[in-house]
Amino acid sequence: MICSILISFVFAQALPPTPAPTKSPKPTPSLSNDAVAPSRPTVGFRGPPIAVTYETQVVEAPGPTVSMAFGNVLAFSGDRLIISGAVISRRIGADGQIFTFELKNNTWTSVSEMVQVQGLAPDEVAIQRILADPEFLLTNISRKGKSSEIISFAPTEGREAWKQSGSIKPPQNETVLNFSSAMALSDTLLAVSEVSVRPNQKDQDFPTNPRVFIFQRTVEGWKAQGVIQRDARYEPWWFGISLAMDGDTLAVGNPKALIPFTTEKIRSSLAPAMVCIYRRTPEGWKLEQEINNSGLSPWHGFGMNIALKGDLLVVRSMNPYDREAEVDVGVLRRVNGQWIPEGSLTPAQGVMKSKAYGYALAIDHDRIIVSDAMTVEGSDSNGRVYVFEKTDKGWQEEWRLAPKVFVSPNSFGNTIAFHWPWLAVGRTRSERLGIEPGGALLYKLEERAPQQDGSAAGAQSDPN
């Protein structure tokens, strides 16, 4: 029983939401008008069916792995790929595994020894997520009964391995259990939230007015640069559930409510759902715009996942009161300092969005990546990852990625990392299914990978 509780604790955010039993009543909204949905936005452009593109290469850890879900944590460190997985430490000292891969002769190859997180105690959770830069790695630790923290790594001489170099902690004399529940990185700036994401917490462990902490990397290490908060009168329970940062722009997801864990009640903010955009100025971080769900989604779960790159912002929305409701993913563009809705992202024909649609999002080179680990196409239920591009008809699906190798059910696309032209999709380890030791599938989007029948994938099907 203890093991199953800990597993749920680690991977609650790693898997698509589990539907409630069909005969269970739906949660009752805390406000009478919460579940009332305005008219839905126009469906995005749905062109002719898109042929499937399969992986260019499969990479695996160079040795046995200890994480139950190795391959479910990915990041690009410049042009290097980092693969890991969350782990519950069973001993005092070092635990977990972080492997680095490099592109050599157009093939991704392991180039470093395995790295572990030092200084863990039993039952502490490490490596639930990684942020990476060529000069450092950041990964989080959930301390048992103490404030969580972020561990930093620096490359060793020759860049063939990483060495633990320090930590980033919440303010002194504060116990912040959910520190690093979400993180975002841009150059030398780091944003860290404390919104609660753990199941079955006591009410006092849920901050009703969570903060977003800002740090900056200096020659002396990571230094606190301030805190961003909303007005406590509105009880913004979910401010910071998602973070995205690029340059001097920080986007903070602030849904009104989220789908609760099956044993918990809905916690609803007194303010409407929105994404809050902040800009860094000489005087500090200033609110630039509050983006509501108008024209993008009717759901109060607007902002539960976001991605930001340049003047593009992508926002995922869900209905907190209906686990089976359609999921929305909308696009906004910054024009003359204002964020303007630019439409929704909808796959072309042949598939329908599932409740896992948009669980992972990414933007690079004006392409938007949207995952859906529960999509079914024909007889194939392995999930899909969609690549959208802007055309004269709006945002249109241009690539549809699928796994050719065997993957765990409902896992393809739960974790992605994008560094143009390479897209990495986690291949989660499963001892029960014989997927050992876990790793990733690599797609090169400049090329159309061959289909199983040898024809060029990615070309649109002949409508005749």
N, C-alpha and C positions, 0 to 999 in steps of 0.2 A: 504493500500500500504506500509506504513512504517513497519508494522508488517511482511509482506511478505519479504521485503528487509532484515530485521534483521534475520529472520529465515534462509534465504539463506546464509547470512553471517556466521551464527553459524555452519551450517551443510554442507557447501560446500565441506569440506574434509571428511564428515561422510558417504556420499553415493556414490555408483559407478557413474562414469561419465555418464551424460545423452546424448544419441545419438543426433546428429544434425538432423533436419528435412530432410526427404529423398530427397527433391528437393533443399536443400541449397547447394551452392558450397562449396568445401573444401577450407580451408585456403591455401593461396599461400605461399610457403616457401620463407624465406628471402634470402637464398642462393640457387643458381641454382642446386647444387648437394645434397641438404639436404634430398630430398625425395627419392633419389635413394637407394634402398635396396640391399645390397650384398646377396649372397646365404644364405638361412636360415640354421640354425644348424640342425643336425640330431634330429628327434623326439625321445623323451625319451621312455623308455621301456613301452609297453602297454601289460600287462598280461591279464588273463581272468577276467571277471567281478567280482567286489567286492561287497559282500552283505552289505546292509546298517546297521549301528549301530545307535540306537536311544539313547536319553539322559538317564543317570542314575537318574538324579533328576532335578527338576525345582525349582529355588528359586526366591522369589519375595521380593520387599521392604516390611518391616513390617507395612507400613502405606501409606497413599496417597502421591503421588509424584507431584512435580511442574514442573519438566523439561519436555519439549515436547518430548524428546527422552531419558528418563531415561532408563538405561540399555545399553546405547551405549558407556559407559566409564567403563572399567574393568581393574583391576590390582590385582596381588597377592602380598600381604605384608607378605613375608615369607610363612607360611602355612595358612594365612588368605586371604579371598577374599574380595576385595573392589568393590562395585558397585555404580555408580553414573550416571550423565548425564549432558550435557551442559545446561546452563541456562542464559537467558537474564534478568538481574536484573531490577525490576520495582520499586525499592524503595531504599532509603539510608539505609545502615546498612548491615544486613546479608541476604544471599540468597543461593540457591542451597542445595543439600542434598547428603551426603556421608554416606553409610551404610557399616558395616563390618559383615562378616559371618565367622563362624568357623566350622570345621568338628568335630562333637560330635557324638559318636556311629555310625560312618559311614554315618552321615546325616549332610548336611550343614544347619546351624542354625544361625539366626541373634543374635549377642552377644553385640551390642552396641547401644546407642542412636544415633539418626540422628545428623550429624555434618554439619554446614553451614560455608560458607566462609564469614568472617567479612570484613567490610570496603568497601563495594561496593557502587557505585553511580548508578543512573538510567541509563539504556541502556548499562551498561558494561556487558561483557560476561565472565562467569566463568566456570571452570571445563570442558574444551574441551578435556582434557586428564589428566591422573594421572600416576605418577611414584611412586613406593612404595618399601619400605624396612621395616623390622620389627620395626625399630626405627624411621621412619619418612614417611610422605606422601608429595608429591609435586604436585601441580596443578597450572594451569596458569590462569591469568586474562588478558583480553584485555581491557585496560583502554580507555575511550572515550577521544580522543584528547591528550592523554599522552602516555608515554612509557608503554608497557605491562610489566608484572612482574610475578614472580612465588611465590606462597604462600606455606609455609611449615607448616606441622602439626607434633606434637610429641604425643606419646601415654600418656594417663593419668595414674595415679597410678592404678594398677590392669589391665591395658591394655583393659579396657572395652569401651573406647572412645578415641577420638583424640581431641587435643587442638591446635588451631592456635598458632604458635610459632615464626613466622618471615617471611621474604620475601627475594627473590633474585631479584636484579634489574640490568639493563644494566649499562654501565659506567656512572658516574656522568656527568651531563651537556649534555647528549645526549638523544634525543627523538627517541627511537627505537620502532616503531609501531609494528613490527612483531617479537619482542623478544619472544622466546618460541614457534615459529611456528613449530619447531620439537625439541624433547628432547631425551636424552639417558642417562642412569644411569648405573654405575658399581661400587658397593661398595661405596666408599666415593667420587667418581668422577662423575661429571655431565657435559654434553655437551649440549649447547643451541644454536640454530641457529636463524637467523633473515631473512631468505629468505622469500620473499613475497608469501603469500597464500590467500590473501583476494581478492575478485572480485572487479572490477570497481575502482581500485585505480588510483590516479593521477600518472603520470610518475615519479614525484619526490619522490613518496613514494615507488617506486621499487628500492631497492639497486642493482646497476649493479655489485657490487662486495661484496656480503653478507659475513658476518663473522660467525664463530662458536666460541662461548665463552666457556671457560673451567672454572669450579668452583670445589673446593674441600671442603668437610665438615670437619670442625675443631671443637674444644671445644668452640670456640667463634662464630661458625656459618659457613655459606657458604662463602668462600673467593675466589675472582677472581684469576685464575692461568694463564691467558693468552688468546690469541686470535689466531685462525687459519684462514688464508685467502689464496685465489689463486691470481695469477697474474692478476691485473686489466686490462691489455691490452687485455685479452681474453673475457672480459665481461661475467664472469661466473654467469649468472642470477640465476641459480638454485643450486648453491653450498650450500648444507645443506638442500635441500628439504627433505632428509631422513637422519637419524642418527642411528647408532647402536654402542654399546660399550660393551666390555667384557675384564676385567682385564686392561692391559695397551694398548689395541688395540682399536682404534677408526676408524670406517668406515663412510665415508661421501659420500652420493649420489651426483653426479654432472652431471645430464643429460644435453644434448645439448639444448633440448627444451622440453616443456610439452604441452599437449593439452590445449589450452586456454579456458577461459570461453567464452560463445557464443558471447558476446559483445566486446571481446578483440582480439588483434592481437597476432600472434606468436612472442615470444621473443626468439631469438636463440643466443646461445653463439658462439663465434668465435673458440672455442676449441671443440674437439670431446667429446662425452659422455664417462663418466668413473665413477668408484667408487674409491675414494682416501682413502688409508689406512695409518693411522698415528700410530706411536708407541711412548709411553712415555719413555723418557730417562732422565738421571740425568741433561742433558742440556735443557730439554724441549721436546715438541712434535715434532717429526721428520717424514717427509714423508717416508713411507716404500715402497709403490708401487702404481702406477696408473694402475688400472685394466680397460681395455677397453672391448668392447662387443664382441670381436673376439671369435667365436665358441659358443657363448651363445645366441646372438640375433642380428638382423640387425638394430634394431630400435634406433633412436636418443633419445628416452625416457629411455634409459638404466640407471638404478640407481634411478628411481623415488620412489622405496620402497626397503628396505633392512632389513636383520636380520643377527645377528652375535652371535655365541656362540663357544668359544674355537677356533678350527681351521676350522670351517665351516662358510661360508658366502653364503647367498641366496640373489639374486638380481632379481627384477621385471623390465620388460621393456615394453614400449608401443610405438606405432607409433604416433608421434605428429600430423601427417598430415592426418591420417585416423582413425576416431573414431571406425570403425568397424574392424580394422585389428586385427589379432591374438595377444594375450598377451603372453609374454615369462617369465618364471621363471627359472633361472639357478642356479647351485650350484658350488661353488669353495671351494677348500680345500688348507690350507696352508701346504706346504711340504718344509722342510728345509728353512723356511723363505720366500718362494715364493708362491703366490696364483695361483693355477692351476685349470682350468675349469674341472668339473667332470660330466658335462652333464646337461640336462634339466629335469624339473619335469613335467610329463604328467600323468593325471589320467588314470587308466585302462579302459577297454571297458565299454560301457553303457552310457557314458556322453561325452560331448565335452566342452572344455574350453570356457567361455564367456569373454566379455570385463571386467568383474569384477574379473577375475581370479588373485589371488595373492594380492587382495586389502589389506588383512591382512596376515602377515607372523609371524612365531615364530619357535624357535629351543629350544629343551631341550632333554637331554638324547639321543642325536644322532638321534632324530626324527625331521622331518621338517613338520610344519603345513602350509597349503596353503588354503585360503578360496576362495569361489566363490559364491557370493550371487545370481547370476543370472543363475547358471547351471540348466538345465532341464534334468531330468532322467525319461524317460517314460512320464507319465502324471503328474509327480510331479515337480513343478516349484519353490519349496521352497529354492533351493540352496543347496550347499554341502560344507563341510569342509573336506579336504583330509589330511591324515597322511602318510608321506613317510618314508621308512626305506631303508638303503643301503643293497643290496643283491649282490650275485655274478653276477647278470644280470644288476646291476646298481641300481639307485634309483627307488624304486617300491612302488606303493600305497598299504598300508597294512590295513588301516581303511578308511571307507567312512562314515562320520557322517552326519546325517540329523535330523531335528526336528520332533518329534512325536506330540507335542502340536502345536497349531496354532501360527504362527509368521507373522509379517508384511511382505508384498511382498518385495523382493529384499533387505532384511535386515539380513538374517541369515549368519553370518560370517563377517559382517562389522567390528565387534569388537571381539577380542579373547584375552584370557590370558592363559598362559600355565605354569603349575608348576607340573612336573611329579609326579604322573600319572594323574593328573586332568587337564582337558581342559575346560575352561569356554567360552561359546559363548553367546554374549549379546542377550537378548530378549527385543527389543526396545518397549517402551510404545507407544500405539496408542489409544487415546481416541475415535477416529472415529471408530476403529475396535474392540473396547472393550477389548484391551489388557491393563489392569490396575492391578497394578501400574507399571509394568515393572520389569525386573530382569535379570536372566541368566539361561542358560541350562548347566548342568554339565555332563561331560563324564569322566568316569574312564577308562583310556586306558589299564590298566592291565587286564580288564575284557571285555568280549564281551556282551554288553547289549542285552536283548532279543528283537527280532523283534515282530511286532504286532501279528504274527501267533504263537509266542512262541518258534520258532526255534532259534538256536544260530546264532547271527549276526556276520559278519566279516569273516566268512569262505568263501573261494572261491567257486564259483558255479561249479557244475559238467559240464565240456564242452560238455558232451553227453546229 
